[in-house]
Every structure is written in C-alpha cells, then in structure tokens.
C-alpha cells in the first residue's frame, strides 16, 4: 500500500469512526434534565455490614488524613461532623447527615467532600468494613 492510499484510508476510517463514537457515547440513561443519572457508589466490600463492623474510609490525595466512623455512630444515625486531620499538618472536616447514616445502615457506601483546608479539599468515601 502506498503512503497516499494509506492516508486516504485512515482519514476515511476516522470520518466514519468519530461520528459513530459520538453517537455511542450518548446514552439513554439520562434523567431528561440534561444531567446524567448519578452512578451508584460501588460496594468495595460486598457482604460487609456497617452496623456490625463499622466503616472504612478512603480519602483522595491523602497526606495523613484519616476518618473513623464507628458502628455506634452508624446505629445512632444522627448528623455528626468529624475531623479528618489524622497525622496531617492541617485539618479538614466531613459532615455525615442522618440520610448518610441511613445509607450506611443499608450497607451502601457514601461519598462526601471535606471542608477546605490549606487551600484544598478531599473526596472521602465511607464504606462498610
């Protein structure tokens, strides 16, 4: 195959593939308001039970922060604000609402955004241990 023929075939393929990929990328799992439906939080530990075992927390871009949500807090189900300073040199806080605790009682995970501290925030995922 000559160079010119190769280029023409490649461009022809791209001319078909790009519009096709755009159409495939548009799905009907939209809520109709222009915003895609939120994805459910994946269950990182199937079979886990927050009421029996408490929770684990995963903190993005972590540099020493930690969060512990006890099984007693999950059972109480009352809004609570936690410090996640851990061994970091600055603090952030995360507030779990009564609704968040209801979700944890159902053994599903939740994601929260911490308060800003030292010029940044963290995404915090709380899941059953």
C-alpha positions as CSV (number, residue, x, y, z in Angstrom):
1,X,0.0,0.0,0.0
2,X,1.4,3.4,-0.9
3,X,1.6,6.3,1.5
4,X,-1.2,8.3,-0.2
5,X,-3.6,5.3,-0.2
6,X,-2.8,4.6,3.5
7,X,-3.5,8.2,4.5
8,X,-6.8,8.3,2.5
9,X,-8.0,5.0,4.1
10,X,-7.1,6.2,7.5
11,X,-8.9,9.5,7.1
12,X,-11.9,7.7,5.7
13,X,-12.0,5.4,8.7
14,X,-11.7,8.3,11.1
15,X,-14.5,10.2,9.2
16,X,-16.8,7.3,10.0
17,X,-15.5,6.3,13.4
18,X,-15.6,9.7,15.1
19,X,-19.3,10.4,14.5
20,X,-20.1,6.8,15.4
21,X,-18.3,7.1,18.7
22,X,-20.1,10.3,19.4
23,X,-23.5,8.6,18.9
24,X,-22.5,5.6,21.0
25,X,-21.3,8.0,23.8
26,X,-24.8,9.5,24.0
27,X,-26.9,7.1,26.1
28,X,-30.5,7.0,27.1
29,X,-29.6,6.6,30.8
30,X,-30.2,10.3,31.2
31,X,-32.7,11.7,33.6
32,X,-34.0,14.0,30.9
33,X,-32.9,17.2,32.5
34,X,-29.6,17.4,30.7
35,X,-27.7,15.9,33.6
36,X,-26.7,12.2,33.5
37,X,-28.0,10.0,36.3
38,X,-25.5,9.7,39.1
39,X,-23.7,6.4,39.3
40,X,-24.3,4.4,42.4
41,X,-21.3,4.1,44.7
42,X,-19.6,0.8,44.1
43,X,-19.6,-1.6,47.0
44,X,-15.9,-2.2,47.6
45,X,-16.7,-5.0,50.2
46,X,-19.8,-7.0,49.2
47,X,-21.4,-8.6,52.2
48,X,-19.9,-6.1,54.6
49,X,-22.2,-4.7,57.4
50,X,-21.7,-1.2,58.8
51,X,-23.9,-1.9,61.8
52,X,-21.9,-4.9,62.8
53,X,-18.4,-4.0,61.7
54,X,-18.2,-0.2,61.4
55,X,-16.7,1.5,58.4
56,X,-13.6,2.1,56.4
57,X,-12.8,5.5,54.8
58,X,-10.8,6.2,51.6
59,X,-9.6,9.8,51.2
60,X,-8.3,11.0,47.8
61,X,-5.0,12.8,47.5
62,X,-4.3,11.8,51.1
63,X,-1.3,13.0,53.0
64,X,-2.0,11.7,56.5
65,X,-5.7,12.4,57.0
66,X,-7.9,9.7,58.5
67,X,-11.6,9.1,59.3
68,X,-13.2,6.6,61.6
69,X,-17.0,6.2,61.7
70,X,-17.9,3.7,64.4
71,X,-20.7,1.2,64.3
72,X,-22.2,3.1,67.2
73,X,-22.4,6.3,65.1
74,X,-23.9,4.3,62.2
75,X,-26.6,2.9,64.5
76,X,-27.3,6.2,66.1
77,X,-27.9,7.8,62.7
78,X,-27.6,11.3,64.0
79,X,-25.8,14.0,61.9
80,X,-22.2,14.3,63.0
81,X,-19.1,16.3,61.9
82,X,-15.7,14.5,62.0
83,X,-12.2,15.9,62.0
84,X,-10.0,14.1,59.5
85,X,-6.7,15.7,60.5
86,X,-5.0,12.4,61.4
87,X,-1.2,12.9,61.1
88,X,-1.6,15.8,58.5
89,X,-0.3,19.3,59.5
90,X,-3.8,20.8,58.8
91,X,-7.4,19.8,59.4
92,X,-10.5,19.2,57.3
93,X,-13.9,18.2,58.5
94,X,-16.6,15.9,57.0
95,X,-20.2,16.0,58.0
96,X,-22.3,12.9,57.7
97,X,-26.1,13.6,57.7
98,X,-28.9,11.4,59.0
99,X,-29.5,10.4,55.4
100,X,-25.9,9.4,55.0
101,X,-26.2,7.2,58.1
102,X,-29.4,5.6,56.7
103,X,-27.4,4.7,53.5
104,X,-24.6,3.2,55.6
105,X,-27.2,1.2,57.6
106,X,-28.3,-0.2,54.3
107,X,-24.7,-1.3,53.7
108,X,-24.0,1.1,50.8
109,X,-21.1,3.5,50.6
110,X,-21.3,7.3,50.6
111,X,-19.0,10.0,49.1
112,X,-18.5,13.3,50.8
113,X,-16.4,16.4,50.1
114,X,-14.3,17.7,53.0
115,X,-14.1,21.3,54.0
116,X,-11.3,23.3,52.5
117,X,-8.1,23.4,54.5
118,X,-4.6,24.5,53.4
119,X,-6.0,25.5,50.0
120,X,-7.6,22.2,49.0
121,X,-10.4,19.7,49.7
122,X,-10.6,15.9,49.7
123,X,-13.2,13.4,48.4
124,X,-13.9,11.0,51.2
125,X,-15.6,7.6,50.6
126,X,-17.1,5.8,53.6
127,X,-17.9,2.2,53.1
128,X,-18.7,-0.8,55.4
129,X,-15.8,-2.7,56.9
